[in-house]
Amino acid sequence: MEERLVDVAIIGSGTAGLNAMGQVRRAGKSFVLINGGEAGTTCARVGCMPSKALIQVAEDYHKGTHLRRYGVSGGAELRLDAAVALEYVRHIRDTLVDRVLTNSTDGMAPEVFIEDYARLLEPTLIEVGGQRIRAGAVVIATGSRPLVPEAWRAFGDRLITSDSIFELEILPASLAVIGLGVIGLELGQSLARLGVEVTGFDQLDTIGGISDPEVLAQAKTIIGKDFTLHLGQAARIEEDGDKLRVSAGDQSVRVDQVLCCIGRVPNVGGLGLECLGLPLDQRGLPPFDNRTLQLGDLPVYIAGDVDGERLILHEAGDEGKIAGFNAAQGGNTAFRRKVPIAINFCDPNICAIGTRFSELGPTTTAIGQINFAPVGRALVMGQTHGLLRLYGDRASGRLLGAEMIGPKGENLAHLICWSIELGLTAGQMLRLPFYHPVIEEALQAALYDLYRQVDAKNMGGLLELEQLEE
Ligand SMILES: Cc1cc2nc3c(=O)[nH]c(=O)nc-3n(C[C@H](O)[C@H](O)[C@H](O)COP(=O)(O)OP(=O)(O)OC[C@H]3O[C@@H](n4cnc5c(N)ncnc54)[C@H](O)[C@@H]3O)c2cc1C
């Protein structure tokens, strides 16, 4: 079969693939972008965006039940038309998918954007849609999909995942969420707030990936008010009449549907990675350098969810840029990766930034903390539950990381992450202005607590102001 020649072949037109394409275009190289399955990115179709739309609907509806305290009556009588709510979420999703497609692949020539599944025959020889493409370099950006144990597929559409939940026309009366990481927690809480009888299960004794025991204790209490949590035992599912029974240890619940959120697996099946001549791990992934994203010393790069490392959007974008840059330049330039930031949009937000509690050196670390209850802004917002724990280097006072559950965590997490990126110490951060009354005063209070415990007293004297030289 004749081989078409291109400089770079990008497999997958999700966030990573599209960012890789941007770099290849910028370098003026020829390329093909290949996408099997639906285009429009996981983020817009079944990921970040529809989940945030569902969360928003659920939060707004939930607020109606809390208005009596303000003297607003009738809130308890609010009724949800779930079919309309779900249609609204799909409308938001479709708007965003259209936007992605308009700004990326719409209008691309069919020989450049090939809509089919690709398979590697050799490291740089691809078979797709009945043709063969020989590329100077290849970027693998095929994303991930929900993990569903084979045996659970027998439950048909009573077992749903994040891929199918946004297609629901009506909400079930009862549902079990198995897996309480980011996705299970966000979707489980939203469904509970929309009136579904939700029960959560996780084999780990944590939720939302929290590793700090004090944050976890608060999170269990706070989230546990929305739905029942059964932790620490693996869940199993069996038929029970026309319903499903989910059991873990001596806990058991009979439900209409199960939402399976036990993890994601890389889309490498059928991709032919065996031809790379590299060892493949249990997931079918070859080893790679996460600063260059190169596979061995081949002109093949991996980016985004498929590599199984940082399954979040801005990291998929960064990885796409690194892989696309190196593929276009034919090199292995290493790039420093950003400080990790993870935000779970459940209410209140659960966040982890930088070094996690589980990774801290016990003797070299100081921990500053604040409960949200005494924070004025939190009181005004009626969101007084939560805990922020800041981790700093005991000697220098440099901020290392944080874990938290609390109101407006998405904003606080960014401030903390940017401060770590800039290498700031608790003292330096305390010299920055904090407006009043804002939720950032929670961060200020935690910083004071941290500062008291660190050796480097560099806050600028008792006034916390820089003294001018005469
Ligand atoms: C429910 C949910 C909520 C999320 N919320 C957030 C959030 O709030 N914030 C955040 O940062 N991240 C969030 N994420 C994660 C984020 O969506 C992903 O990290 C990101 O979309 C991954 O992008 P990607 O380019 O790696 O993969 P994708 O966008 O999945 O792109 C991969 C593409 O490759 C195609 N493909 C697969 N195999 C082949 C093949 N053999 N040949 C050709 N094409 C192939 C796929 O069909 C797909 O189109 C969420 C994810 C989910 C599921």
The ligand as an ORCA input file, in Angstrom:
! r2SCAN-3c Opt
* xyz 0 1
  C     -16.681     13.841     34.329
  C     -15.343     14.520     34.165
  C     -15.133     15.751     34.742
  C     -13.914     16.401     34.591
  N     -13.746     17.609     35.178
  C     -12.573     18.251     35.051
  C     -12.393     19.536     35.628
  O     -13.301     20.091     36.255
  N     -11.188     20.143     35.472
  C     -10.166     19.554     34.782
  O      -9.090     20.146     34.683
  N     -10.310     18.325     34.216
  C     -11.487     17.684     34.323
  N     -11.655     16.462     33.725
  C     -10.515     15.867     32.994
  C     -10.343     16.440     31.576
  O     -11.595     16.443     30.921
  C      -9.324     15.588     30.810
  O      -8.111     15.596     31.522
  C      -9.038     16.100     29.403
  O     -10.233     16.329     28.712
  C      -8.175     15.071     28.636
  O      -7.907     15.536     27.338
  P      -7.145     14.582     26.292
  O      -6.818     15.430     25.116
  O      -6.052     13.862     26.950
  O      -8.210     13.467     25.877
  P      -9.571     13.543     25.046
  O     -10.190     14.887     25.080
  O     -10.368     12.385     25.529
  O      -9.126     13.278     23.529
  C      -8.699     12.022     23.054
  C      -9.314     11.767     21.682
  O      -8.650     10.656     21.064
  C      -9.606      9.834     20.415
  N      -9.040      8.486     20.220
  C      -8.961      7.476     21.109
  N      -8.355      6.385     20.548
  C      -8.034      6.738     19.285
  C      -7.379      6.074     18.207
  N      -6.906      4.818     18.305
  N      -7.237      6.738     17.026
  C      -7.687      8.002     16.887
  N      -8.303      8.670     17.883
  C      -8.477      8.066     19.070
  C     -10.789      9.898     21.380
  O     -11.997      9.489     20.777
  C     -10.790     11.390     21.756
  O     -11.531     12.156     20.831
  C     -12.871     15.788     33.829
  C     -13.086     14.557     33.219
  C     -14.303     13.913     33.375
  C     -14.529     12.597     32.702
*
